[in-house]
């Protein structure tokens, strides 16, 4: 997904407020470089905000927003920057352990 992806949500203010019918939530910015701590937060984000089938479709397991939610997208992008492939990220989600250790990226010698 691109960093310009946005989703619309219902405003939390009282009805009749001067705001538009929905406000735009942009993706969470990526860190300038991915540290070990960022990678651990990303694992937690993708595991806790994993997809769940619901009567209305696939939603975030944590907050029931349409999947993928902002934190899941952020976590996936951070882990990809860390060097993990889509299959490795999917395996982390499948394992379901938010404290799983992210393998070190392979670096050429």
Phi and psi in degrees as a GROMACS rama.xvg file:
@    title "Ramachandran Plot"
@    xaxis  label "Phi"
@    yaxis  label "Psi"
@TYPE xy
-83.4525  161.813  UNK-2
-74.961  -5.70703  UNK-3
-95.4609  6.39754  UNK-4
-65.5277  137.419  UNK-5
-139.184  152.343  UNK-6
-125.739  151.311  UNK-7
-99.4558  142.156  UNK-8
-132.884  160.546  UNK-9
-73.8077  139.607  UNK-10
-68.2827  150.224  UNK-11
-92.8929  -6.78784  UNK-12
-73.1566  172.587  UNK-13
-65.3839  151.974  UNK-14
-65.1261  147.89  UNK-15
87.149  5.51565  UNK-16
-68.683  162.294  UNK-17
-77.263  -2.04142  UNK-18
-74.0101  163.876  UNK-19
-67.0777  173.303  UNK-20
-65.9499  -16.4708  UNK-21
-160.365  150.069  UNK-22
-107.843  155.059  UNK-23
-92.6542  129.549  UNK-24
-104.139  119.76  UNK-25
-88.7683  162.816  UNK-26
-63.6149  151.118  UNK-27
-70.3386  132.449  UNK-28
-63.0878  146.611  UNK-29
-81.8463  150.844  UNK-30
-68.779  153.959  UNK-31
-61.7083  -33.1874  UNK-32
-145.367  150.108  UNK-33
-94.7529  116.371  UNK-34
-90.9297  173.037  UNK-35
-61.128  -39.696  UNK-36
-64.6508  -41.5672  UNK-37
-59.4795  -42.6102  UNK-38
-63.4558  -39.3921  UNK-39
-66.7743  -40.3572  UNK-40
-62.8343  -37.495  UNK-41
-66.4229  -40.9073  UNK-42
-60.5152  -45.9413  UNK-43
-60.2659  -41.141  UNK-44
-63.7824  -45.4896  UNK-45
-72.8372  -29.7678  UNK-46
-78.5483  -46.5592  UNK-47
-69.2635  -33.0631  UNK-48
-103.15  39.7028  UNK-49
-70.9962  159.948  UNK-50
-72.4664  149.181  UNK-51
-141.521  130.519  UNK-52
-74.1365  133.754  UNK-53
-137.572  169.635  UNK-54
-60.2087  -29.7343  UNK-55
-91.3683  4.0651  UNK-56
125.103  -158.023  UNK-57
-91.1194  126.601  UNK-58
-127.618  166.316  UNK-59
-69.9593  131.33  UNK-60
-63.9252  -28.4656  UNK-61
-84.4088  -47.0645  UNK-62
-124.412  7.70706  UNK-63
60.8519  18.4901  UNK-64
-80.3646  162.909  UNK-65
-57.2206  136.301  UNK-66
-88.4114  139.431  UNK-67
-82.8637  135.506  UNK-68
-78.9059  175.778  UNK-69
-58.3749  -44.9791  UNK-70
-69.1024  -35.7963  UNK-71
-65.7027  -43.0289  UNK-72
-62.4238  -43.0362  UNK-73
-61.8105  -47.8573  UNK-74
-60.6623  -41.8387  UNK-75
-63.4215  -42.4944  UNK-76
-66.9456  -39.9308  UNK-77
-65.0809  -44.257  UNK-78
-65.5938  -35.1048  UNK-79
-65.8661  -39.833  UNK-80
-65.4203  -29.4662  UNK-81
-73.7851  -12.4157  UNK-82
109.415  3.3299  UNK-83
-81.2163  143.043  UNK-84
-88.028  164.91  UNK-85
-56.407  -38.4621  UNK-86
-66.3579  -36.6749  UNK-87
-69.7757  -38.2673  UNK-88
-65.9756  -42.3096  UNK-89
-62.0535  -37.3793  UNK-90
-65.409  -39.0389  UNK-91
-61.8183  -42.917  UNK-92
-64.846  -44.6672  UNK-93
-61.8004  -39.6646  UNK-94
-63.0518  -36.0074  UNK-95
76.3465  18.0185  UNK-96
-103.445  105.27  UNK-97
-68.3697  -10.5393  UNK-98
-104.591  13.4955  UNK-99
-59.8249  144.278  UNK-100
-83.892  130.942  UNK-101
-81.2406  128.538  UNK-102
-63.7538  148.958  UNK-103
-65.6666  141.62  UNK-104
-66.2948  145.012  UNK-105
-73.5902  126.456  UNK-106
-121.833  131.631  UNK-107
-64.6452  143.859  UNK-108
